[in-house]
Amino acid sequence: MRATGLAGLELKRFGRGKLPRAALAALLLLPLLYGALYLWSFWDPYGHLDRIPVALVDEDEGARIPEGAGGKDGGGAAGDRLAVGDELTEKLLDSKTFAWHRVGAAEARRGVEDGTYYLSLTLPADLSRRIASSAGDSPATGTLQVRTNDANNYIVGQISRTVFSEIRAAASTEASRGFLDRIFVDFSDLHDATAKAASGADDLRNGIATAEQGSKDLAEGLGESKAGSERLSDGITALDQGSADLRTGSRQVADATQLLADQVDGIAAQVRPFLEDGGTSIGDTARLVADASRTVRENLGELVEAAPVAAAAAHTAADDLAAVHAQRCEDPPVPDAAVCDPLENAVEAAAGVARVADDVDALVEDEDGDLAALRTRLTVLQQRAEDLAEHAPTLGDDLESAVAKVDALNAGAQQVAEGAGTLRTGLSTARSGATALDSGVGELKTGADGLDSGLHRLSEGSTTLADGLNDGVDRIPDYDEADRDARTGVMADPVRLASSSLHAAPNYGTGFAPYFIPLSLWVGAMVAYMLTQPLNRRALAAGASARRTAFAGWLPVAAIGLLQVAALMSVLHWGLGLEMARPVATVGFLALVTCCFAAIVQWLNARFGAAGRILVLALLMLQLTSAGGTYPVRTSPGFFEAIHPWLPMSYVVDALRRLITGGGSGPVWLGCAVLAAFTAGALALTAVAARRKQVWTLERLHPELSL
């Protein structure tokens, strides 16, 4: 009989009576208990978190926003009340993330302990105060207190950590928006203040530029005044030296004339007899007096020429200094005392020198003055001396007339000596004033040069300051409300997770289907061989070939497996809503899977007998722990990672993920090849076991273990 006929006979056994039929029906539906029932129990747990009771405790006392703070997202202006707890509580109650229950702290603690609540979220009393402190001197971080109890449910605790991390991030983002908004407002205030400072710096730069030009003009004017004061000092010094010579010469003349007059008056009576013999000596003396008078009068001419020039230069210097003093110290609103005090002293000194120069000029210009009188007297003295020298030879004839003229000459010489002394005294005073004026103007010139240099550096500094402030105005941002809102949004949450999945599973059940489907099919094959024999006894008794015997024992379970696949996938697709990217390929691949699992379970039962059932269960456990159906296998201990590539369920899970959620078909074809190899190998090993079963031994007649 063929293997198909033998398989048919094996299946007909389930039609003999109600109990075998019920057993076959249970066998067909058994994978639904492991596949459909398990997946149904947690098909979409994240979609029903709003059924989990969670305690919410709001102890936040609120706070006032510190002075100097404020902003659109920061809770209002400085001094406004900030109630972060109330706002966050309202948002949580509206979010429906969990089944929130607003309770007190004691009730929340008691509820988490006894399981009334799976966890609790507490908003502490200082939450608003800490968040508002970001605008103060001592910023602090706000805290959200989460309490879980893994004794209630460990998975809920893990889920809550993820959810509350998002809540904390959202609260932190809102707080950051307020803080950053205040920073941008401060930037705008700083921009406006810097713009005002830049405008003031521009005005300062223009004012300093004007002052710098004025200081240059002052330095140049003082340079010209210095040159004039030097000429004035040199001229008055020359006049002083000439007046010294004049005083000396006039005094010598006066002494000589006095001596002559005394001699003439004393011995006039005695010399009359001798005038004829002394006429020559008298003529020589008179000519000496005439020559001396002429020399003095010529020196007075030089004084007349120099005095007006000196007076004009002194007045020019005095006027320049007075103009500079008026420009620097009277016109500006805030005079510089460091410059004005020396300028005022210089103005007074220049005025004094000008007065002395005026006196000297008046002395040489006034016809009725001392200098004019002195010139007249010198002229008279010269004329009289010349007359005396001319008439000396005839003095004997006119002694009385000669004596009178000598007396008159003596009187004129005394007057000239007195005038020369007065002139010497005045010119000495004028010389001292001119020297002081020249020294003062020199000091002013040095100070003006220093002032010009300082103002130049100040001008460069003010230019740098103005340019820097204007450049700073351009660099300091000035945001309006729309800009601030956009920028605070970006900076408060600068990096967002743009999550995308190439082949997303719509729910938790779809993601775990590749793991539970092969589990249910393995269990189906395992239970099927509890109801059927791995090797057909009739074929063994008839001496059929080992291959036919093995195939006849595998074929009924494979057929049952195909029916299990059809039932399981129908319930998953139309009952639970499992959507498959490749539904036809998925069903075809699962047909190969159930055939492979049937061959492996058949061999273990055929080869090891009753112990094979235990090995089937052990192999199932090894495959479940190493297939990577829940967590990646690389997160498991090294033992499971080592056996992962040697077990068929590893390839089944990978292939079903591509078939159900989508993706490349490489793992599918690899899985098909591996399953085909495992199927062929298991059938071959079952044929070997069948050959051995054709020989009866004591071990077979009396097995050590029977199940």
DRENDRENKE-326449 format. One record per residue (C-alpha): x, y, z. Coordinates in steps of 0.02 Angstrom, whole numbers, plus 50000, padded with zeros to 5 digits. Example, Ala and Ser with C-alpha at 12.3 -4.5 7.8 and 13.67 -1.06 7.14 Angstrom:
% residues 2
506154977550390/506844994750357/
% end
This chain:
% residues 707
500005000050000/500605017449960/501085030050091/499585040850051/498435026150077/499255022150243/499065040450294/497245039950245/496945024650352/497775033650498/496615048450479/495075037450463/495355031850640/494745049150697/493075046150614/492645030850718/491585037850858/491235054550940/492755055151050/494015053150908/493085066550810/493135078150961/494985074650981/495295079050798/494295095150815/495265099850973/496875095750883/496405107450740/495945121550859/497395119150980/498535131850892/497185144850919/497495143551107/499325147851087/499225159150937/497565168250931/497195168151118/498915174451170/498935188051037/497165193151079/497605195351264/498875209251226/498405213951048/498515232851084/498975236251268/499645253851232/497965258651159/497095255351326/498245264051449/496795275651491/496075260951590/497545260451710/497155269851872/498525282251918/498545293952068/498895312452032/499435323352179/499565342152152/500445350352301/501145365152203/500925381452299/501265392852151/502505407252148/502775425252095/503855429151945/505405438652007/505675456951963/506595459351799/505795443751725/504295441151616/503845435251445/502435427851345/502785409751388/503535412751558/501855415251643/501655434151625/502605449451679/503655451851834/502605450051991/501245439351909/500765422851989/501435406951911/500475390651943/501375376751849/500525363151950/498775368751904/499215370351720/500075353351712/498665344851808/497365351751688/498365345751538/498605328351612/496755326451651/496335331551473/497655320251395/496825303751448/498545295751451/498035285951607/496465284951712/497005299551821/496325301051998/496695317552084/496995313052266/498025318152417/499785312452454/499285299952590/497935291852484/499115290652335/500465282352441/499205270052514/498425266352345/500095262352260/500525250852405/498895240852404/498685240552214/497245252852200/498365263352089/499745256251981/500805271852010/500725289952067/501335306752002/501665320652129/501905339052085/502905345552236/502495361452330/504025370852264/503785366352080/503225383752023/504495392352135/505915382252063/505375385351883/505165404051917/506905404351994/507655403251819/507425422151809/508185425351981/509895424652060/509795406452119/509015395651982/508455378252031/507755363251938/505945357951961/505575339752001/504125328151957/504005313752082/503455296852013/503135281852126/502875264352058/502645247252134/503325232852031/502375221052144/500795227352060/501425225651882/503195227151818/502725231151638/501625245851692/503115253051783/504155251951625/502765259951521/502555273951648/504395278451640/504235281251453/502625291251470/503265301951613/504885305351520/503815313251384/502815322951515/504425329151595/505125334151425/503535343751385/503575352851553/505415356751532/505075363451358/503725375251423/504865381451562/506295383751438/505165393651321/504795406051460/506625407651510/507205409851331/505815422351295/506475433051438/508225431751366/507625437751195/506685452151277/508305456951366/509195456151199/507955468751129/508195480251279/510085478651261/509925482651075/508955498651113/510165503951250/511665500551139/510855510550999/510675525451117/512485523251174/513045522450992/512105538750955/512935547051105/514625540351049/514345548050877/513965564850958/515505563051068/516565558950916/515935574350824/516235585450976/517985578651002/518355581250817/517845599550836/518895601150994/520355592850906/520265605550765/520155619550894/521675612750985/522635612450821/522155630650790/522655634850969/524335626350949/524655635450785/524135652250860/525215649551012/526645644950896/526465661750810/526295670350979/527865661651037/528825668150888/528165685950921/528555684951107/530315679351064/530535694250949/529805705851081/530965698751214/532475700251100/532015718351055/531725723851234/533335714951286/534275724951153/533425740951213/533875736851392/535685734251344/535675750551245/534875759851390/536255753251502/537555760451384/536525776451375/536445778051564/538305775051580/538755787351444/537545800751504/538195798951681/539975800951618/539445816451521/538545823451673/540055820351783/541195828451655/540065843651635/539875845151822/541755844551842/541925857051701/540635868651777/541445867551948/543125871251877/542455885151768/541455892851909/542865890852035/544245897351934/543295908551814/543925923651904/545665916551911/545705909751734/545115924951645/546895930551627/547305913651561/545825910451443/546865913851296/548065900151347/546635887151396/545465889751249/546115874551156/545795862851306/544025869351326/543655866551142/544235848551151/543135845051301/541625852851217/541885842251061/541955826751171/540275831251247/539535834351074/540115817351011/539415808351163/537735817251146/537605812350964/537975793851004/536625793251138/535355801751025/535695789050887/535385774551007/533725782551051/533255780550865/533455761750876/532335761751030/531015771450934/531025758650792/530915743050903/529625749051030/528075749150914/528485731650845/528665724651020/527045732851077/526075725950927/526755708150953/526325708851138/524535714151099/524365700450965/524935687151086/523775693951221/522285694151101/522625676351040/522725669851216/521125678951264/520225671351113/520825653751155/520295656351336/518555661951280/518385647151160/518955633651282/518365640351449/516865652051422/515875644751275/515825625851319/514505620651447/515795611151551/517535619651546/519085608951574/519915615751731/521555607151688/521725618251535/520775634051585/521785638451742/523475639351650/522635648751506/521935661951625/523665664751704/524435666251531/523115679051478/523495689851630/525385688651600/525185693151416/524095708051463/525435714151585/526785712751454/525685722051330/525475736051456/527365737251481/527615737251293/526305751051279/527245761351408/528865759251311/527975763551149/527155778551229/528835783751295/529585784051120/528035791351035/527565805051159/528415821051104/528135828551278/528735812951366/530375808851448/531145800851293/530665815651184/531335827551312/532915817351325/533135818051136/532865836851138/534095839151279/535385828551191/535155838951036/535325854851137/536825847751229/537635842951065/537315859950990/537955868851143/539485857951151/539825861450968/539545879950995/540725879551145/542035870451044/541815883150904/541945898251019/543235891351138/544685900551055/543745916851085/543265913551265/544455925551326/543485938851238/541835933551313/542195924351478/540535928351556/539615921251408/540685905451413/540405902951599/538535904451574/538565891751433/539605879551535/538355880751676/536945877951553/537865862851479/538105855651651/536255857651692/535755849151529/536975834651558/536245831651732/534495831051660/535055818651525/535845807251657/534255807351761/533175803151607/534355788951556/534215781451730/532305782151723/532335774351549/533495760451611/532325756351754/530795755351640/531665744851509/532285732651644/530495730351702/529925728151522/531295715351492/530765704951642/528945705351583/529415700851406/530465686251468/529025680251578/527835682251431/528975672251317/529165658551449/527275658051480/526865657451296/528145643351278/527305633551417/525615636651338/526305630851171/526935614851252/525265612351340/524315615751179/525375602951088/525025590251227/523175594751220/523165592351032/524035575451050/522835570051187/521325575651090/521985566150939/522105550151042/520415554051118/519705556450943/520395539650888/519685531451044/517985539651022/517975534050841/518385516250893/517035517251028/515735524050908/516165511350773/516135497150901/514465502450972/513695504550799/514385487550750/513695480550913/511985487550874/512005478050709/512545461950796/511365462450945/509725454550891/508105464350907/506665452050896/504825456050888/503515444950969/503335433450819/505215431050805/505365427850991/503975414950985/504775405750839/506525406050912/506025401151088/505055386551015/506595380450923/507845383351064/506705376151199/506535360251097/508015361150976/508045342650930/506485332850893/506415314450857/505795312050679/505365293850701/504915283750549/504785265150517/505065257150350/503805243450387/502845248350543/501805236050640/500125244250679/499975236650852/500775225850984/499925209750924/500535211750746/502305213950809/502235197850910/501295187350783/502915180750701/503385173950872/501755165950929/501205158350762/502675146050749/502485142450935/500665137050909/501115126550755/502495117550851/501295113850993/500015107750865/501265095550791/501825090050963/500035086151019/499625078050852/500975065050880/500235061851051/498645055950961/499475047150814/500955035450795/502555042850722/502765026650621/501295017450546/501205000550633/500364992050485/501784997650372/503054991350498/502164974750513/501994972850325/503854975950302/503594991550195/505105001550149/505795013150282/505515028650175/503695023950143/503455020350326/504205036950377/503205046450247/501595037550295/501855042750477/502255060950432/500905064150303/499365063650418/500125076050542/500685087250399/498895087150333/498225091350506/499545105150515/498905112850353/497155113050425/497855121150583/498685134550478/497065138150388/496075139250550/497375149650640/497655162450502/495775164050471/495475168750653/496985180350659/496515189350499/494625190450509/494445188950697/495855199550769/496205210050616/497975204350576/498525212650413/499895204350311/500995212750181/501065196250083/499575185750138/499715171750008/501585170050035/501295170050223/500065155550214/501195145950094/502715148750206/501735142950360/501255127150264/503115123650245/503375127850428/502065115550491/502745101950376/504505104850443/503945105050625/502945088950595/504485080450522/505595085750669/504325080550802/504035064050709/505875059850709/506105063850894/504615052750938/505125038850817/506925038550872/506785041051059/505055034651094/504255041051253/505815051451293/505615059851125/504085069051189/505135076851325/506455081351196/505115089451087/504605100551234/506435104551277/506805108951096/505295120451097/505975129651250/507685131651170/506915138751012/505795150851106/507245157851207/508455159451062/507335164550916/507365183250961/505475184350956/505335197451095/507035205651121/508495204850999/509495189051027/511065199451053/510325205451217/510215187451280/511625177751363/512955170551249/512255152851255/510645158051169/511565168451042/512665153351003/511205141350969/510155154350878/510755150350700/510585131350724/508725130650762/507335131850632/506185143650729/507505157450719/507305157750529/505415156250542/505275171850652/506375182250537/505445176750381/503705179750455/504205197450504/504575201250321/502985192650261/501815200950387/502515218650406/503495219650243/505295220950193/506575211950087/506235193850040/508005187650074/507615180750248/506055172450176/507025162750044/508365158450171/507015152150289/506245141650152/507925133650114/508295130150298/506555122950329/506675112050173/508355105550234/507695102250409/506165093450334/507185082350219/508445078650355/507105074450484/506195062850361/507825054250319/508225051750503/506445045350530/506725032750390/508285026650479/507285025150639/505925015750544/507205003250479/507765000150657/505954998250715/505694983850595/506794973350708/506014968850877/507134969151027/506904966451213/507004985151236/505494987651123/504544973551206/504894980151380/505254998951369/506045007351521/504865022351507/503115022951437/502025038351413/
% end
